Amino acid sequence: MTIYSKRIYDAVSETDGKRILVDRLWPRGIKKEDAKIDLWPKDVTPSNQLRKWYHEDIESRWDEFQKRYRVELSQVTVSLDELRKLTAQGPITLLTAAKNQGRNHVSVLLDVLNPKA
């Protein structure tokens, strides 16, 4: 199971495999035809309410955000299973516009999709 993550603004690579946008909103400045997106499952992204709440104070809300987002993800198991099935066919790359690669929803999603043994 190979799952990568990178910013949507980074160059498309042959090693990306299936490119999956995991942001609820379309990223600014990116044309849809240039993005090379294979899938855009909005239900695995944080809800608008959670996203807005988190962005009001990213630093102090990170721990609580992770907990709330995991609860949301627990309600979309079919979509998560579909993403896991895609990894059996080859690598996938989760794409986001988020600048902070350490503290964003993708790191939580990666952990849920590929938990450590």
BELHUNOR-V389335 format. One record per residue. RES is the residue in one small letter. OMEGA is omega in whole degrees, -180 to 180 (* if undefined). BURIAL is # if it has 16 or more other ideal C-beta (glycine too) atoms within 10 Angstrom, else .. Layout:
BEGIN
res | omega | burial
RES | OMEGA | BURIAL
RES | OMEGA | BURIAL
END
This chain:
BEGIN
res | omega | burial
m | -180 | .
t | 178 | .
i | 177 | #
y | 170 | .
s | 176 | #
k | 179 | #
r | 179 | .
i | -178 | #
y | 177 | .
d | -178 | .
a | 174 | .
v | -179 | .
s | 177 | .
e | -179 | .
t | -180 | .
d | -173 | #
g | 176 | #
k | -179 | #
r | -173 | #
i | 178 | #
l | -179 | #
v | 171 | #
d | 179 | #
r | -179 | #
l | 177 | .
w | -177 | .
p | 180 | .
r | 173 | .
g | -180 | .
i | 176 | .
k | -178 | .
k | -179 | .
e | 180 | .
d | -173 | .
a | -180 | #
k | -179 | .
i | 177 | #
d | -175 | .
l | 178 | #
w | -178 | #
p | -175 | .
k | -178 | .
d | 175 | .
v | 177 | #
t | 177 | #
p | 178 | #
s | 178 | .
n | -180 | .
q | 180 | .
l | -180 | #
r | -179 | #
k | 179 | .
w | -178 | .
y | -176 | #
h | 175 | .
e | -180 | .
d | -174 | .
i | -175 | .
e | -174 | .
s | -176 | .
r | -175 | #
w | -177 | #
d | 180 | .
e | 177 | .
f | -179 | #
q | 180 | #
k | -178 | .
r | 180 | #
y | 177 | #
r | 176 | .
v | 178 | .
e | -180 | #
l | 180 | #
s | -179 | .
q | -180 | .
v | -175 | #
t | 180 | .
v | 179 | .
s | 178 | .
l | 178 | #
d | 178 | .
e | 177 | .
l | 178 | #
r | 179 | .
k | 178 | .
l | -179 | #
t | 177 | #
a | -180 | .
q | -178 | .
g | -178 | .
p | 171 | .
i | 177 | #
t | 176 | #
l | -174 | #
l | 178 | #
t | 175 | #
a | -176 | #
a | 179 | #
k | -178 | .
n | -175 | .
q | -180 | .
g | -176 | .
r | 175 | #
n | -175 | #
h | -178 | #
v | 179 | #
s | 177 | #
v | 180 | #
l | 177 | #
l | -180 | .
d | 179 | .
v | -180 | #
l | -174 | #
n | -177 | .
p | 178 | .
k | -178 | .
a | * | .
END
